Amino acid sequence: MTAELALGTYRCRAIPEAAARAAASGAQWIDTAPNYATGRAQDLLAPALAAHPTMQISTKAGYFTAATGAGAVNAGVLTEDQARVGHSLAPQYVRWQMGRNREQLGRERLDLVLLHNPERAHPGDSLALHRAMREAFVVLEEAVAAGHVAGYGIATWAGLDEEAFTVGELLALAAEAAGGRHHLVAVQMPVSLVMMTPIVQALHGRGPLPAAADAGLRVMASAPLHGGELPGMVDQELADLIRPGLTSAQACVLAVASCPGVTDVLIAASSTPHWRDATEAVAQPSLTAAKLREITGVLAAP
């Protein structure tokens, strides 16, 4: 069985319409962040979430717009120097941002809160980074205890690939933050036929995807079409190798959805046909490990 399709609002052109399409198709998750759509994504999503109360939402804390940074300064949770950076894992900021997320999304309880590219906080200093993440996890555990958050995790672009942290280290930091049983339940990371290292590693039983699967974590694959560039890079011959009869975009989505350990594929579908095509792709039987090895071997060849 392939992974499920989820709406990713990064690069999503018409968020309310896309959310309605996702809900109508039976999608269970919408992924967003305070800085998406120049800071407007969460406000735009609120009516769709109100209309579909069973739709689950994942949002983030980390990056923020200049306007949000100014609000954080006025609230006394960031200094002006901190706000100029545009990213923070400071406990007081994470706590404030979660409250703001709940207000903007119109949800008393958030299904999932992800620290957004935590590797940005202390590049090259793993001790400082891990300390900052542990302190942020403490705030997230407090939010779970208060009933404001169901679970938390991280959304990373390069942190796992560059080994700023491993899945095992994330679990250990969460356990330290919780003083035992924790509520770290998800990781979000790029998986595609461009950024295919996680796929290759998973096929050999290594890397973050098997580690996350063994821990029972939800794995949300971001950028499966590499920002919309990938379909133009995949010709029909390669698409037919993946599965005959699929378009290039569908073939790319199916490859990611078939990757061991991936539970959700984030798609920012810009139109009803695009969303329908993606839905049809994930409804296909999964590619076998042998087929994925063949595909990655072709792509890795000089």
N, C-alpha and C positions, 0 to 999 in steps of 0.2 A: 504494500500500500504506500502510495506517495504521500509527501507532506501536504498539509492543508494550505490553502491560499489565504493571505491576510492583506488588508489594504495598508500600504505604506504611504504616508502623506508627504514624505520628502519628495520634492519635485512634482507633487501632484498639482495639476493645473486648476481643477475645479473641485475643491474638497467636499462641499456639501453634496454635490451630484455624485461624486465618486463614492462617498459614504453610503448614499442611498442604493447605488448599484451593488456595492459589496453586501449590504444587508439583504437585499432582494435575492442575491445569489446564494445566500446561506453562509457567507463568511462569518467567522466567529470573532475575529480580532481586527482592530484598527490600531495602527502604530503612529504616534505623533511625537512632537517635542515643542517646548516653549519658543524655540527659535525658528521653527518651520514657517514658511509663507510669511517671512519678515515679521514673525511674532504674532500672526493672526490665526494660525492653524487651529488652536484650541477653541477660540471663540467661534470659529466657523463650524467646528465639529459639534458644538453643544446641541443645536437643534436636532441633528441626526441621532445623537446619542439619546436625547430625550424621547425621540420617536421609536427608538429600538433599545429598550432598557436592558435586554439580554446581551447586546453586543459588548464584548470585552474591549477594554482600552489599555494600551501600554503607552506611557509617556516618560519623560526624562527630566533629569536635573544635571546641569553641567554648563552647557552653552547657553548664552542669553543674548538678546539684542541690546542695543544701546539704551532703548527706552526701558527695558526691564532692568538693566543695570542701574539706571537712574532711580527706578522705583526701589531697588534693593538698598541703594545708598540712603534714600529718604527714610526707609524703614529701619536703618541702622544695622543692617546685616552685612553690608560690604562697605569698605572704604572707597573713596573715589579712585585710588590707585588700583584696587582690586577690580573695580567695575570696568576700568579701561581694558583689562585683559580679555574680557568677554567670556570667561570660563572660570568656574569655581566649584570645588568640592567642600568648601568650608561648611562645617555642621550647621551654623546658623543660617547660611544661605540655602542649603539643601532643605532644611525645615521650612523656611519661608517659601521656597519655590514649590514645594509639595502643596502647601495651602493654596497658593496661587493657581496651581494646576487644577485642584479640586474645584475652585471657584469658577475658573474659566470653562471647564468641561461640564460643569453642572452635576458633578458626581460627589457624593459624600464619601464614597470609598473607591479608591483607584485600584484596578485589578493588578497593575504591574507598574513599578517605577524603576527605571534604568538609569544608572550613572552614565552620563553621555561622554564617550571618549575619555575615560578617566586617565589614560596615559598622558593626556595633555597637561595634567596638573604638575607633574614633576619629571619631565623628560630626562632620562639618564640617571635618575636617582631612585632606585627601586625601594630603598628603605623609606624614604620620605613619601613616595607614592603609596606604598602599602599602608603606612601609618595614616595617610589622608583617607584612603579607601576604608580602612577599618573604622575610623571616626565617622565617616559618612554612613557606613553600615549600621553603626549604633543608632543614628538618627532614624534610619529606615526601620530598624527593629522596633524602635519606640512607636513609629507610626503604625506598624502592624499591631502592636499591643493595644493601641488606642482605637483600632478599628478603621483607620483611615486608608490603609494600604493592605492588599491581600498578600503580595509578595514583591520581591525586588530582584535586581540583577544588574548587569552591565551591558551597555551598547558600545561596541568598540569598532574602530576601523583597522587599527594596526597593533593594538595592545597584545593580543594573543599571538599574532604572526611574529612580532618582534620580541616576544617573550618578556614584555614588561611585567606580565603576570601570567600564570597558568591557571587552568580550571581548578587544579588542586589547591593552589594558593588562594584563589577566590573563596573556595569552600572553607579553607582554614581561617581566613580573615573573617568570614561571616560567623563561623562558630565562635571565634574569640569575641566578636562584637555582641553576640547573643548570650555568651556565657554557657553555651551548649547547643541545644537544638535551634537551628536558624531558619530563616525564611528566604534565603537566596534560591530562586527557582528558575532563572532564565539567563541566557546570554544571547546577545544579538551581534552578528558579525557578518562581513561580506563573504559570500560564497557564489562563485560564478565560473564560467568557462574562461574568464580572463584571470580572476583571482582564484585559481583552482588548486592551490596548495592544500587547503583543508580537505578537498575531495581526494587528492592523491594520498595524503596522509591517512585519511579514514579508510581507504581501500587496503591499507597495510596495517590497520588496527592501531594507528598512532595519531597524535595530534589532539586538538581540542574537541573535535566532534565525538570520537569514541569516549573521551573522558567525560564530556557532558552527558552523553547517553547513559553511561554507567552510573552517573550520579542522579539520573532521573530528571535532568534539567530540560526545560523547553529551549530549543535552539531556533532562533528566528534568523533566517538567511536574508541579509540585506543586499541590495544592488545586484540581484540575479541577472539583470540585463545590462549591468555596468553603466547605469545612468542613461539607458536607452541606446548606447553605442553598439552593443554586442550583436543585435540582429543584422546590422549592416556589415559586420565582420564575418558572419557565418553564411557561407554560400549554401545553395540547395543541396549540393553533394554531401556536405557535412551534416546538414539537417536530416537528410535521408539515412545517413549512417546512424544517427541517433535514433530516429524512428521514421520510416517512410510515411509520407502523407501529412507530416506536420510542417508548419511554416518554420522559418528560422527562429523567430521569437518563441514559438511553442516548444521547439526542440531544446532551446536553452533553458526554458523554465522547467521542462521535464527533467533535464539532467540534474539541476539543482534539487528539485523535489525528490529525486531518487537517491540522493546522497545519504549514506548511512548517518544517522544522528540528527538530521535536519527534521524539525517538526512543523515549521511554518516558513512559507516563502512570501516575502513582502513585495507586493507589486503596486506601483503607482500608476494604475491604468488611467489613461487620459480620455478614454471614450468607451462607450458600451461595447463596440466590437473588440477592443483591446482586452477588456475585462472578460468577455465571453471566450476569447481565444485562450486566455490564461487559465480560465476555469476548465476548459476542455483539456488543456495540457495536463493539469494536475489530476484529472479524472482518469488519465491513461494508466495502465499497469506500470509499475516501477521498472526502470531499467535494471538489468542484472549487474552485479559487481563486475562480471567479465566484460559486459558492454561498456561500463564506465571506464574500465581500464583501457579498453580499445580506444575510446574517445580521447581520454587524456593523453594516451600515447601518441595519437595522431597530432594533437595540438602541441605536444612537447617536442615533436620532431623538428629538426632544423629546416 
